[in-house]
């Protein structure tokens, strides 16, 4: 007899019992659990990237020509679209808009901006690669794959600006001997992103391997 029960992969986050985000009295942002938690994790990183490029473009750092600034502006637009996509997809389950600390970045210096962009983009690519395996909904995984491919293009563009016409765009510090990009789990990524994010991010409810 036919039935309406959905599998874990096709059920909605609410049907699977995924918990949404919350903020406690200390200001700690809790990402939630299940696929919702993973999407909030991605949203936190997209907020970071979007804010970074917004500040970089507004600052007009020295040493970067019009072509380089055009690339930064394109990346800013992409990250803003990614950020708003996750806010819309998550709805009431989304984490709040975060605040950031970029005091370690000299936005008047093109070199400082590009080196920071490289670190953030490389981190973002490895984060999506690591988190994809934790998703249960194949639709979410498909979207994550489309976004991480754009993030990888960003990383390559920034690396080429730093070292034009070299192999750095896909350097062996990020691509292994098998031609594969590195992957990091949330527990590895968040401490690296934490210096830029003012709020404490709690990922304790995220799924693990």
Secondary structure, DSSP 8 states (H G I E B T S, - for coil): -------TTTS-HHHHT----EE-TT--EE--SHHHHHHHHHHHHHHHHHHHHHHHHHHT-BT--HHHHHHHHHHHHHHHHHHHHHHHHHGGGS-----B--TT--TTBHHHHHHHHHHHHHHHHHHHHHHHTT---HHHHHHHHHHHHHHHHHHHHHHHHHSTTSGGGG-TTTB-TTS-B----HHHHHHHHGGGBSS-EE-TTS---
